[in-house]
């Protein structure tokens, strides 16, 4: 198994887990505003998908994210954003069926992009100082700021479901 295969396998598992955790999610659960400063599930899920779209399309390919191009007005997200500010997180609304369709498109685009990489591509250095991330390789960006980020959001969604009396992780 080469480095690209490892990245792709990690992303596939992150997507599978996100799908499992959000499969039975209701609009009411997604819209619930938790106490304190935690973000609603709708914001976590929308941010996870938009951030992936931004990393793959914009950061790595220099393209417009799908939410602002092919999927403009169809994401199910009232205000698609790559970064999730506290204000945005408390005001964004989500139509779950539409978000799931957009997530499927982002998943396909991400998998196709990564499958087309070489191990040499993974070692290419990126200047991400504009995002506060310094210099990172493509491989590290994929691991830390994409795959691990999806897992982080899935964990938060699971916890927020649990706080509402629902089952988070499916196992």
N, C-alpha and C positions, 0 to 999 in steps of 0.2 A: 504494500500500500504506500503510495507516495504522498507528499504533502498536500496536493490538491485533493486527493481522495479523502484524506483526513478532514480537511476543511469542509468538504461537501457532506461527508457523513455527519459531522458535528452540526451543520446547518439543518440537514434533514431531520435529525433527532430534535433539535430545538423547535422546528416547525411542527413536527408530530406532537410534541408535548403541548405546544401552544394550542393546537387544534383540539386535543383531548380536554384541556382545562377550560376552553371556551365553548365547547360543543353544546353544553346544556345551559349556558349562560342566558338569563332572561334580560329583557330590557330594564326591568325593575332593579335587578341586581346590578346591572351595569351603571345605571343612573344614580344609585344610592350614594349619598355624600357621607363618607365616614367621619367620625369625630376626630378632633385634632387637626393635624395638617396632612394626613394621608390623602392621596389622590383617589378619586373614584375609579372603578374598574374601566369605565368607558374611556377615560383619559389614558390609563395604562395601556390598554389594548390598542387604541388609536396611535399613541406615541410609539409603541413597539413597531407597528407596521410602517408608519411614516418614517421613523428613524432608519429602518432597514432600507426602505425605498431611497432615502437620501444618501445613505452610505454607498449603496450599490450604484445608483444612477448618477448622482451628483459628484460625490467625493472620488469614486473610483473610475467613473467613465466620463465625467464632465458633461453629463446630460441633464436635462430638466427631469425632476422626479415625476414618476407616473401620476401622482396626485395633482400635478400642475400641467400635465400633458394629456396622454391617452385616457386617463381616468378623471380628469377635471370634472367636478360636479357630480361624480358617480361613486365616490368613496364611502359614502354614508357618514362622513365626518363633517360636522358643521364648519370647521375651520382647520383644515389639515395643516399641521406644523411639524417640522423635524424636531425642534426643541420644545420641551414641555415646561412652560413657566407655571408657577402656582396659580396665577390668574387664569391662564388658558385651561389648566387642568380642572378648575372648578366651574368653568363656563362652557366647555366643549360638549356638544351632544353627539350621539352616535346612533345610527340605524344599524343594528347588528347584522341583519341579512346582507345589506349593502357592504358593510365593512368586511364581512367574511369573503365576499366576492373579490373585493379589492385586495385583501390579504392573499387570496389564491393567485392573483395576477402578480403581486410582488414576490411571492414564493417562487413562482415559475421563472420570473426574470432573474432573481438572485441565483437560483440553482443553475440556470443556463450560463450566467456570467462566470460563476466559479468553475463550472465544468470546463469552460473554455480557457482557463488559466493554465500556466505551466508552473513547475516548481520555481523556476527562475523568476516568474512574475511575483510569486509570494515574497521573494526577497527584495523586491523593489522598494526603495525608501520613499516615503511621502512626507511632505512638509505640512503638518496639521497644526502649526502654531496658531493659525487664525481661529481654530476651534479650542485652543487651550490644551492641545494634546501633544505638542512638540513634534518630534520626528518619529515616525513609526513605519514599519514595513507593512506591505499589503497583508501579509500573513497575520501579523499582530493585530492590525485593524480588524480583520475578519474575526479573529478569535475573541479579542477583548471588547470591541465596540459593536459587534454584530451578534455573534453567537452567544456570548456570555450575557449581553444586554437582553436578548430575547429570554434567556433563562431567568434573569433578574425580574423582568416584567411578569413572566409566568408565575414566579414565586409570589410576587405581590398580589397578583390577581387571585391566586389560590388562597392566600391569607385573607383577602377581602371577602371572598366567597365564604370562607369559614366564619368570619365575623358576622355574617348574615345567616349562619346556620346551615349553609350548603356545603357540599363536599368540594374541596379544592382540587388537589391532585387526584387522578382517577385510581391510584393504587394505594 
